[in-house]
């Protein structure tokens, strides 16, 4: 698997930044529209939020792009300062340091083949199959339950494709990720799976390494201040609105994905 290093939307690291040295964070490569490659470039809602939040604190940020499993493993080993995006599950909080304000909240939904019109029953967890992404955390109860038949694959696109083809009964996918793949990959995800049940509504975070606690806590504090600042001045809302509009209309119209840059609104 290839490793990409990129530094999109870097604002100059100035003497006003509260931490010394450039901030280097690992970004997930296949969780679009939150963080991933789209048309050959790193794009995503979470990518824009992180760039905008650090920019609000006069800090530069460099994003090293890699698969999620590698991302969190390197953070646990102390070989990367941080990784996004990570749920605030009990297991993750035991393994990583977290900032206070989530990057965003999102619904995790259970999808089925459109011909499966049965109302979802929690008992289905006992006797149905569920496609999930290897290494992802969903809810503490779902993750810990070894009696659930989980088919692990490498991407959300694969989870949806398995369910579309009837190879698993259900796919567990974040709502906007599913919306993107169903619209963008109709040749693989057909017929389009239908959301049948809300598994959870989760906050997503940047996870920081416990192997370098002082640096992690300092950068996490900067991120919190930056997130609070962009919420307050309206930047967060503008970025969110741009991504929502693009997913609803721009994607089908073939427009480029939004890309926030220092000194301007998302476009």
Legacy VTK file of the C-alpha trace (Angstrom):
# vtk DataFile Version 3.0
C-alpha trace
ASCII
DATASET POLYDATA
POINTS 267 float
0.000 0.000 0.000
1.305 3.411 -0.916
2.006 6.237 1.499
1.119 9.774 0.520
2.368 12.895 2.245
0.553 16.111 1.519
0.098 19.502 3.077
-3.117 21.013 1.770
-4.142 24.493 2.772
-1.114 25.109 4.966
-1.061 28.470 6.639
2.400 29.727 7.485
3.508 28.433 10.890
4.004 31.726 12.708
5.487 32.818 16.009
1.906 33.302 17.199
1.186 29.554 17.078
0.988 28.285 20.684
3.121 25.191 19.950
6.551 24.980 18.388
7.320 23.095 15.190
4.905 22.153 12.453
1.984 19.970 13.444
1.938 16.693 11.511
-1.222 14.583 11.652
-2.131 11.344 9.879
-5.304 11.538 7.777
-7.418 8.573 6.745
-7.322 7.912 3.005
-10.713 6.280 2.352
-13.349 7.865 4.577
-14.611 10.335 2.009
-16.477 12.726 2.202
-14.808 13.204 5.604
-11.220 12.381 4.688
-9.980 10.632 1.585
-8.800 10.857 -1.977
-11.235 12.247 -4.499
-10.122 12.709 -8.091
-6.527 12.201 -7.005
-6.439 14.792 -4.211
-7.008 14.700 -0.480
-10.384 16.233 0.260
-13.006 16.045 2.972
-15.193 17.761 5.515
-12.878 16.735 8.369
-9.823 17.833 6.365
-11.314 21.300 5.901
-12.303 21.583 9.565
-8.826 20.652 10.774
-7.116 23.067 8.408
-9.489 25.879 9.370
-9.226 25.185 13.116
-5.422 25.226 13.201
-5.349 28.230 10.909
-7.549 30.075 13.432
-4.736 29.546 15.966
-2.029 30.697 13.494
-0.617 27.175 13.170
0.329 25.161 10.111
-0.681 21.532 9.752
0.778 18.842 7.510
-1.376 15.824 6.713
0.202 12.423 6.105
-2.358 10.302 4.290
-2.600 6.569 4.950
-5.086 3.725 5.545
-6.979 3.952 8.825
-5.508 0.770 10.315
-1.987 2.071 9.746
-3.006 5.523 10.942
-4.176 4.407 14.383
-1.413 1.821 14.734
1.293 4.425 14.176
-0.337 6.732 16.732
-0.482 3.906 19.286
3.207 3.212 18.636
4.155 6.873 18.935
5.275 7.044 15.300
2.570 9.600 14.451
1.325 12.362 16.703
-2.334 11.948 15.796
-4.855 10.409 13.415
-8.356 11.242 12.225
-11.163 10.395 12.255
-11.721 8.277 15.385
-14.794 7.602 17.490
-14.741 8.388 21.190
-15.440 4.778 22.171
-14.306 3.449 25.537
-11.618 1.366 23.837
-10.285 4.327 21.883
-10.210 6.503 24.985
-8.117 3.865 26.722
-5.630 3.910 23.844
-5.439 7.567 22.813
-5.632 11.149 24.050
-8.627 13.135 22.804
-9.537 16.782 22.413
-12.819 17.970 23.967
-14.914 19.269 21.050
-15.783 16.649 18.388
-14.898 17.496 14.806
-18.488 16.588 13.930
-21.338 14.251 14.788
-22.685 11.674 12.376
-25.247 8.903 12.262
-24.145 5.294 11.794
-26.881 3.496 9.870
-27.724 -0.119 9.076
-28.343 -0.637 5.330
-30.034 -3.551 3.582
-30.759 -4.687 0.045
-33.828 -2.761 -1.194
-35.791 -6.006 -1.555
-35.350 -6.629 2.148
-38.208 -4.498 3.425
-38.397 -6.024 6.903
-38.440 -3.587 9.789
-35.095 -3.934 11.527
-35.263 -5.934 14.744
-32.357 -5.898 17.261
-32.636 -9.682 17.323
-31.195 -9.601 13.798
-27.798 -9.054 15.414
-28.058 -12.665 16.566
-28.762 -14.292 13.218
-27.889 -11.962 10.316
-24.592 -11.001 8.682
-23.152 -7.478 8.820
-20.407 -6.076 6.606
-18.074 -3.671 8.428
-14.743 -1.975 7.765
-11.779 -3.727 9.330
-10.383 -1.729 12.251
-13.323 0.669 12.551
-15.123 1.164 15.845
-18.887 1.584 15.795
-20.428 1.273 19.260
-18.880 -0.354 22.319
-21.683 -2.945 22.451
-21.537 -3.802 18.740
-17.745 -3.955 18.643
-17.476 -6.185 21.725
-20.219 -8.624 20.748
-18.408 -11.608 19.259
-21.679 -13.386 18.526
-22.517 -10.917 15.735
-21.510 -12.312 12.339
-19.282 -9.530 11.029
-17.779 -9.680 7.550
-14.705 -7.424 7.634
-13.570 -5.631 4.485
-11.221 -2.758 3.684
-13.632 0.051 2.810
-17.180 1.340 3.139
-17.588 0.928 -0.606
-17.028 -2.800 -0.155
-19.480 -3.053 2.751
-22.218 -1.505 0.633
-21.335 -3.565 -2.447
-21.571 -6.805 -0.471
-25.051 -5.914 0.743
-26.147 -4.709 -2.706
-25.099 -8.082 -4.134
-26.794 -10.002 -1.321
-23.565 -11.395 0.115
-24.287 -9.889 3.517
-27.652 -9.109 5.033
-26.688 -5.641 6.254
-23.933 -3.037 5.967
-22.960 -0.695 8.809
-22.012 2.678 7.289
-21.829 6.344 8.257
-24.699 8.183 6.607
-22.796 10.654 4.399
-20.203 8.062 3.422
-23.010 5.804 2.234
-24.668 8.689 0.368
-21.423 9.422 -1.472
-20.706 5.841 -2.526
-24.290 5.094 -3.540
-24.279 8.190 -5.783
-20.701 7.926 -7.047
-20.292 4.162 -7.560
-23.584 2.966 -8.975
-21.788 0.346 -11.057
-20.605 -1.356 -7.852
-23.382 -0.469 -5.418
-26.486 -1.580 -7.310
-29.256 -1.840 -6.453
-28.729 0.933 -3.926
-28.997 -0.294 -0.313
-31.612 1.354 1.899
-31.099 2.638 5.444
-33.229 0.553 7.814
-32.003 1.402 11.317
-29.903 3.933 13.208
-27.177 2.128 15.125
-25.797 5.264 16.784
-25.040 8.956 16.473
-21.359 9.415 17.212
-18.862 12.193 17.697
-15.728 11.900 15.564
-12.348 13.124 16.779
-8.632 13.370 16.172
-6.909 10.743 18.331
-3.530 11.723 19.813
-0.653 9.505 20.902
-0.152 8.567 24.556
3.510 7.917 23.738
4.111 11.690 23.539
1.589 13.005 26.089
2.893 16.557 26.509
2.938 17.266 22.789
-0.392 15.491 22.286
-2.157 17.446 25.014
-0.708 20.740 23.803
-1.781 20.217 20.182
-5.186 18.857 21.253
-5.748 22.059 23.249
-4.848 24.164 20.206
-7.297 22.159 18.102
-10.062 22.685 20.679
-9.485 26.437 20.707
-9.475 26.519 16.921
-12.680 24.494 16.646
-14.389 26.792 19.136
-13.184 29.812 17.141
-14.494 28.559 13.782
-17.827 27.628 15.370
-18.076 31.157 16.763
-17.093 33.104 13.632
-19.250 31.082 11.242
-16.446 29.332 9.347
-17.583 25.918 10.579
-21.129 26.510 9.355
-19.908 27.692 5.949
-17.702 24.622 5.502
-20.537 22.315 6.567
-23.040 24.022 4.241
-20.655 23.747 1.297
-20.181 20.016 1.836
-23.909 19.380 2.322
-24.723 21.278 -0.873
-22.042 19.443 -2.823
-23.246 16.021 -1.673
-26.831 16.887 -2.587
-26.183 18.615 -5.913
-22.536 19.232 -6.815
-21.501 15.582 -6.913
-24.173 14.702 -9.479
-23.343 17.826 -11.479
-19.664 16.876 -11.646
-18.415 19.870 -9.681
-15.088 19.605 -7.810
-15.313 18.713 -4.142
-15.184 21.663 -1.714
-11.752 22.750 -0.539
-11.257 25.226 2.280
-8.120 27.368 2.058
-6.638 29.938 4.393
-7.931 33.440 3.741
-11.099 32.402 1.944
-14.327 30.537 2.507
-14.863 26.978 1.387
-15.493 26.846 -2.322
LINES 1 268
267 0 1 2 3 4 5 6 7 8 9 10 11 12 13 14 15 16 17 18 19 20 21 22 23 24 25 26 27 28 29 30 31 32 33 34 35 36 37 38 39 40 41 42 43 44 45 46 47 48 49 50 51 52 53 54 55 56 57 58 59 60 61 62 63 64 65 66 67 68 69 70 71 72 73 74 75 76 77 78 79 80 81 82 83 84 85 86 87 88 89 90 91 92 93 94 95 96 97 98 99 100 101 102 103 104 105 106 107 108 109 110 111 112 113 114 115 116 117 118 119 120 121 122 123 124 125 126 127 128 129 130 131 132 133 134 135 136 137 138 139 140 141 142 143 144 145 146 147 148 149 150 151 152 153 154 155 156 157 158 159 160 161 162 163 164 165 166 167 168 169 170 171 172 173 174 175 176 177 178 179 180 181 182 183 184 185 186 187 188 189 190 191 192 193 194 195 196 197 198 199 200 201 202 203 204 205 206 207 208 209 210 211 212 213 214 215 216 217 218 219 220 221 222 223 224 225 226 227 228 229 230 231 232 233 234 235 236 237 238 239 240 241 242 243 244 245 246 247 248 249 250 251 252 253 254 255 256 257 258 259 260 261 262 263 264 265 266
